[in-house]
Amino acid sequence: MSNASPQQTRVSKSTTEPLWVKCTLIALALLFLFFFLALPLIAVFSEALGKGFIAYLEAIKEPEALSAIRLTLITAAIAVPLNLFFGVAASWAIAKFEFRGKTFLITLIDLPFSVSPVVAGLIYVLIFGAQGWIGPWLQAHDMKVIFAVPGIVLATVFVTFPFVARELIPLMQAQSNEEEQAAVVLGATGWQTFWYVTLPNIKWGLIYGVILCNARAMGEFGAVSVVSGHIRGQTNTMPLHVEILYNEYQSVAAFAVASLLALLALISLAIKSVVELRYAKELKSVQEFPVGHEPV
């Protein structure tokens, strides 16, 4: 015999849709995914392999393509650790401490979400360009930022730095300070407290944020396009190299490099999906049973 109340039964019935409605919604969702996700991916790989696998490899092995791949990986390898360090420090400060300017810091973290990447690139040109605020000083000391690798790294760091922090802040705010306080009382140093107490509690959110940050760093186009100068073989990342090849009607080479970006995106998506499941379970557990209030 069911123990559900009449009110629960009415709610259950009101939220249960007919079978044809469910099938229609599922079909529409699958059609949307096919036309806007699967079909473009199929088109990219089919165009990349349109003239055979040998032509595909030759397009990837070109010196300019290899330079673009190398620069993309170098940029991500620099930007992601910097954003990882900033994200952990900022989220720890925001979630664990009260200080003047906390709201302003949160606003700054959200700034890249509201500013166009092209505008961000123009800001760096205004600051570091030859006619910028400190451009003459840089030229006098034989230092180059704009139209060079440092400018590309700076632009990438700017557009990607919210990702780690924005994943960690709600997770750390949902957790209490009881474990950290207990560790300090027992004589642990600040580093030991972070490494053995805080980090295990945020590991899945941290990995999730790093994956998003890395995916955006490798695929960034707008800000990097402004500060790079499009110097072939030197300052072109993979997205910029794809644009140049496509504009020159080298479609096979363009789609070959684009397929590498698509493959990296698919790998990131697969890892993200696995981490997201673990992260969602951990966040739900923290929200339902905060530290020190676990069910007996």
N, C-alpha and C positions, 0 to 999 in steps of 0.2 A: 504494500500500500504506500502510495506516495505521501511524503511529509511536506510537500510544497504547499505554501499558502495560496489562497485564491488570487491574491495580488501578484505573487510570483508567477502563477500560471498565466494570468492575463498578460504580464510583461513578456513572458516567453512566447506566447502566441502572437503578440503584436510585433515581435522582432523576427519571427519566422516567415521567410518569404516563400512563395510558391516555387516549385522546381524550375519552371520556365524562366522566372526572373533570375534565379541563380545562374542558369545556363547562359542566358543572354549576357549577363554582366561578365561572366568568365570569358565568353567568346569575344566580347568587345575588348576586354583587357588583353587577351592573347593576340587579337588582330592589331591592336595598338603597339604591343611589344614587337610583333613581327615587322610591321611597316616602318617603325621609327627606331628600332634597335637592331633586330636580326638582319633585316634586308640591307641596311647600309653596311653592316659588317661583312655580309656575304659579298656585296658589291666591291668593297675595298680589297678583299683577298682575291676575288675573281679577276679584278683588273690588274692586281699586282702579279698574278701568275698567268696573265693572258698570253704572254709570249714564251711561256715555259719557265721551268725552275732555274735553268742556267741564266736566263736574262734577269730573273729575280735576284739571284746571287750577285750577278755582275753590278746591278744597280746599287745593292747594299755595300759592295766592296769598293765602290768608287771613293777616292780620297776625300772628296767633299762630304760624302755621306758619312764616312767613318769619323770625320772631324765633327760633324753635327751630332752624331751619336755620343762621341766622347765628351763633347761640351755639355750635352744634356745630362749625362751621368755625373760629370764633375759638379755641375750646378746643383743637382739634387743632393749629391753627397755633402755639399757644404751647407745648403739651405736647410735641409731636414734636421741635422743635429743642432744647428743654431735655434731653430724653432722648437725643437724638443727641449732644449735647456730653458728657453724663455717660457714655453708653455707650462712646464712643471713649476718653475719659480713663480710665475704670475698666478697660476691656479692655487698653489700652496698659500701664497700671501693673501689672495682674495678669500679663499675658503676658510682659512684657519685664523686670520687676524683681522682686527678692526683698526683702520688707520685713516687719516685725512687724505682725501684724493682717491679713495677706493672706487667710487662711482666713475670718476674721470678715467681711471685705468681701464675699467670695463668698457667704457665708450671707445677708448683708443684701440682696444683689442678688436672691437667690431668695425673699426674704420675701413679696413680693406673690403669688407662686404658691401659697403655703401659707396665706395669710390671706384670709378671705372679704372681698370688696369691701365688704359691709355693715359688717363690723367695722372696716375701714379708714375708712369714712365716720364711724362713731361715734367713732373715735379723734380725728378732726379736730374733731368737735363738742365732745368733751371738752377739747380744747386751745383752740380758738378761739371756742367758743360763748359766749353771754351769761353763763352760769354756769361757764364753763371756766377753765382755769388763767390765760390771759392775756386772756380775754374782757372783763373790766372795764376793763383798760388800753386795749384797742382801742376800747371804747365812749367812754372818756374823751377819746380823740384822734379821735373821729368816723371810725373805720375799721371797715369791715364785711368779714368773711371768710365766715362761715357765712351761708347763704341769700343769697349774692351770687356774682358771677362768680369772684372769687379762690378761694373754697372749691371751686367746681366744677373749676377748673384744678388746684388742689393735689391733689384726689382723683384726677383723671385722670392726673396725673403719677405719682402713687404706684402706681396699678395697671398702668401701662404702662412704667415705667422699666426692667424687666429685658429687654425684647425686643431692643433694639439691643445691649446688652452681652452677652447670652447667645448672640447670633449671631457676635459678633466674637471673643470669648474663645477658643473652640476653633480658629478660623481663625488667629489671631495666635500661639497657642501652637504650632501646627503649623509655623509659619515660624521660621526661624532669625534671629539678629540680624546676620548677616554683611553684608547690604546696608546696614543702618543704620550699622554700625561703619565700613564702607568710606566711606560718605558723610561721616561725621564726620572721618575721617582726611584726606579730601580737602578739608576746610575748610568743609563745609556747616554751617549753623546748625541748631538743633533744629527750627525751623519749616520750613526747607528740606528737612530730612531727612524730616519727616512728610509734607509736601506732594508731594514728588517720588519718595519711596521707599515709605514705609509706606502711604499712601492708595491708590496704584494697586494694591497687593497685596491690599487688603481691600475694594475698591470694591463688588464684587458682594454680599459678605456684609453690607456697610453698607446698601446699597439694600434688600436683603431684610429686614433688621431694621427699617428705617424703614417699609416697607410694612406689616409686621405691627403695629408700634407705632401707625401711623395708623389702621389698621382697628379696633384695639381702642379707641383714643381716641374714635372717632366712634360706636362702638356700646356704650360703657360705660353700665351702668344702675345697678347696686347701690350703689356708693360715691357716685355723683352724686345718686342719689335721696335719700340721707340728708342730704347737705349743701346741696341746692338749695332746699328749702322748697316746691317745686312752685308757684312764683309764675308764673302764666300771662303769657306775653309778656315775661318778664324772666329767669327762671332755669330754664326748661324747655328741655332739649336735645331732639333729635329722638326718642330712645327714650322719654323721659318724656312728650313730647307725644302720642306714639302711645298710651301707656297711658291718658292722660286721655281722649282721644277715644274709645277703645274702651270705657272704663268708662261713658261718656256715650251709648253706643249710636250713635255717629257712625261707623259701620263704613267707609263709603266714604272719609271724610277720614282715618281711622286707617290704612286700608290704602294710601291714596295716599302718606302720609308714610312708611309702612313700605316702600313700593316704592322710594322714593328711597334708603333705607338698603340695601335689597337690591341696587339697581343699583350703589351705591358698593362694596358687598361683592363683586359680580361683577367689577367693574373691577379692584379690588384683587387678586382671585383670579387674573385673567388676567395682570396684571403680575407677580404673585408667581410664577406658573408659569414665565414666561419667565426671570425672574431666578434662580429656583431651579435651572433647568437649567444656567445659566452658573456659578452658585455651586457646584453639585455638581461640575462639571468642574474648576473652579479648585481646590476643596478636595482632590479626588482627585489632581490634578497636584502639589499641594504635599506631600501625604502620600507619594506615590510618589517624587518627585524634589525633595527639599528644596533651598532656595536654596544654590547652590555645589556641588550634586551632580547637575546636569542630565546626561542621557545625551548622549554624544558622537555 
